[in-house]
Amino acid sequence: MLLVYLIRLISAAFWFFEIFILIRVVFSWITPNSYAKWVRFVYDVTEPFLSFIRQILPSALTSPLDWSPLAAIFLLGFIERFIIRSLVFLIG
Protein backbone atom coordinates (compact mmCIF):
# COMPACT_ATOMS: atom_id res chain seq x y z
CA MET A 1 0.00 0.00 0.00
CA LEU A 2 2.88 2.36 0.80
CA LEU A 3 4.32 1.70 -2.65
CA VAL A 4 1.10 2.83 -4.33
CA TYR A 5 1.08 6.13 -2.40
CA LEU A 6 4.76 6.68 -3.10
CA ILE A 7 4.24 6.11 -6.82
CA ARG A 8 1.28 8.51 -6.84
CA LEU A 9 3.33 11.15 -5.01
CA ILE A 10 6.21 10.82 -7.47
CA SER A 11 3.84 10.93 -10.44
CA ALA A 12 2.10 14.02 -9.06
CA ALA A 13 5.42 15.82 -8.54
CA PHE A 14 6.50 15.11 -12.11
CA TRP A 15 3.08 16.11 -13.43
CA PHE A 16 3.23 19.48 -11.63
CA PHE A 17 6.72 20.13 -12.97
CA GLU A 18 5.59 19.32 -16.51
CA ILE A 19 2.62 21.66 -16.08
CA PHE A 20 4.99 24.43 -14.95
CA ILE A 21 7.05 23.88 -18.10
CA LEU A 22 3.92 24.09 -20.26
CA ILE A 23 2.85 27.28 -18.46
CA ARG A 24 6.27 28.73 -19.20
CA VAL A 25 5.83 27.92 -22.89
CA VAL A 26 2.51 29.77 -22.86
CA PHE A 27 4.24 32.68 -21.10
CA SER A 28 6.68 32.91 -23.98
CA TRP A 29 3.74 33.46 -26.34
CA ILE A 30 1.77 36.00 -24.29
CA THR A 31 4.60 37.75 -22.36
CA PRO A 32 2.95 38.40 -18.98
CA ASN A 33 4.25 40.84 -16.41
CA SER A 34 7.63 39.40 -15.47
CA TYR A 35 7.50 41.06 -12.05
CA ALA A 36 4.39 39.18 -10.94
CA LYS A 37 5.18 36.73 -8.14
CA TRP A 38 3.54 33.72 -9.79
CA VAL A 39 5.35 34.39 -13.09
CA ARG A 40 8.68 34.64 -11.27
CA PHE A 41 7.86 31.44 -9.38
CA VAL A 42 7.28 29.50 -12.61
CA TYR A 43 10.51 30.85 -14.10
CA ASP A 44 12.50 30.14 -10.93
CA VAL A 45 11.20 26.57 -10.71
CA THR A 46 11.76 25.66 -14.37
CA GLU A 47 14.88 27.60 -15.35
CA PRO A 48 17.53 25.37 -13.73
CA PHE A 49 16.26 22.27 -15.52
CA LEU A 50 15.64 24.05 -18.84
CA SER A 51 19.07 25.69 -18.82
CA PHE A 52 20.62 22.27 -18.23
CA ILE A 53 18.69 20.92 -21.24
CA ARG A 54 19.80 23.90 -23.37
CA GLN A 55 23.43 23.12 -22.57
CA ILE A 56 22.99 19.53 -23.71
CA LEU A 57 21.06 20.25 -26.92
CA PRO A 58 23.18 21.04 -29.96
CA SER A 59 23.11 24.68 -31.01
CA ALA A 60 21.50 23.74 -34.34
CA LEU A 61 18.35 22.70 -32.48
CA THR A 62 18.14 25.80 -30.30
CA SER A 63 18.76 28.51 -32.92
CA PRO A 64 15.34 29.40 -34.39
CA LEU A 65 13.14 27.81 -31.72
CA ASP A 66 13.70 26.79 -28.13
CA TRP A 67 13.24 23.02 -28.09
CA SER A 68 14.32 22.67 -24.46
CA PRO A 69 10.75 22.47 -23.02
CA LEU A 70 9.86 19.59 -25.34
CA ALA A 71 13.12 17.79 -24.60
CA ALA A 72 12.61 18.44 -20.87
CA ILE A 73 9.13 16.90 -20.88
CA PHE A 74 10.42 13.82 -22.71
CA LEU A 75 13.36 13.52 -20.31
CA LEU A 76 11.08 13.94 -17.29
CA GLY A 77 8.89 11.12 -18.59
CA PHE A 78 11.88 8.81 -18.88
CA ILE A 79 13.16 9.76 -15.43
CA GLU A 80 9.72 9.25 -13.88
CA ARG A 81 9.33 5.81 -15.44
CA PHE A 82 12.83 4.82 -14.36
CA ILE A 83 12.22 5.88 -10.75
CA ILE A 84 8.83 4.14 -10.56
CA ARG A 85 10.08 0.92 -12.13
CA SER A 86 13.09 0.93 -9.82
CA LEU A 87 10.84 1.35 -6.79
CA VAL A 88 8.56 -1.46 -7.91
CA PHE A 89 11.58 -3.68 -8.49
CA LEU A 90 13.20 -2.86 -5.15
CA ILE A 91 10.15 -2.63 -2.88
CA GLY A 92 7.43 -4.57 -4.69
BELPEGI-V799337 format. One record per residue. N is the residue number from 0. RES is the residue in one small letter. SS is DSSP state (~ for helix, > for strand, _ for the rest). PSI is psi as a letter, one per 20 degrees, with the letter a starting at -180 (NA if undefined). OMEGA is omega in radians with two decimals (NA if undefined). Layout:
n,res,ss,psi,omega
N,RES,SS,PSI,OMEGA
N,RES,SS,PSI,OMEGA
This chain:
n,res,ss,psi,omega
0,m,_,h,3.11
1,l,~,h,3.14
2,l,~,g,3.14
3,v,~,g,3.14
4,y,~,h,3.12
5,l,~,g,3.10
6,i,~,g,3.11
7,r,~,h,3.12
8,l,~,g,3.12
9,i,~,g,3.13
10,s,~,h,3.12
11,a,~,g,3.13
12,a,~,g,3.11
13,f,~,h,3.13
14,w,~,g,3.12
15,f,~,g,3.14
16,f,~,g,3.09
17,e,~,h,3.08
18,i,~,g,3.09
19,f,~,h,3.10
20,i,~,g,3.11
21,l,~,h,3.07
22,i,~,h,3.11
23,r,~,h,3.07
24,v,~,g,3.10
25,v,~,h,3.09
26,f,~,h,-3.13
27,s,~,h,3.11
28,w,~,h,-3.02
29,i,~,i,-3.13
30,t,_,m,3.10
31,p,_,r,3.10
32,n,_,o,-3.06
33,s,_,i,3.12
34,y,_,i,3.09
35,a,_,q,-3.06
36,k,~,g,-3.10
37,w,~,h,3.08
38,v,~,g,3.09
39,r,~,h,3.14
40,f,~,g,3.14
41,v,~,g,3.12
42,y,~,g,-3.12
43,d,~,h,-3.13
44,v,~,h,-3.01
45,t,~,h,-3.02
46,e,~,g,3.14
47,p,~,g,-3.12
48,f,~,g,-3.13
49,l,~,h,3.09
50,s,~,h,3.06
51,f,~,g,3.12
52,i,~,g,3.13
53,r,~,h,3.11
54,q,~,h,-3.11
55,i,~,h,-3.10
56,l,_,q,3.06
57,p,_,q,-3.08
58,s,~,h,3.11
59,a,~,h,3.14
60,l,~,h,-3.06
61,t,~,i,-3.07
62,s,_,f,-3.07
63,p,_,h,-3.12
64,l,_,q,3.09
65,d,_,o,-3.12
66,w,_,j,-3.07
67,s,~,h,3.09
68,p,~,g,3.12
69,l,~,g,3.11
70,a,~,h,3.14
71,a,~,g,3.13
72,i,~,g,3.07
73,f,~,g,-3.13
74,l,~,g,3.09
75,l,~,h,3.09
76,g,~,g,3.11
77,f,~,g,-3.14
78,i,~,g,3.13
79,e,~,g,3.13
80,r,~,h,3.13
81,f,~,g,-3.14
82,i,~,g,-3.11
83,i,~,g,3.13
84,r,~,h,3.08
85,s,~,g,3.11
86,l,~,g,3.13
87,v,~,h,3.13
88,f,~,g,-3.06
89,l,~,g,-3.06
90,i,~,g,-3.04
91,g,_,NA,NA
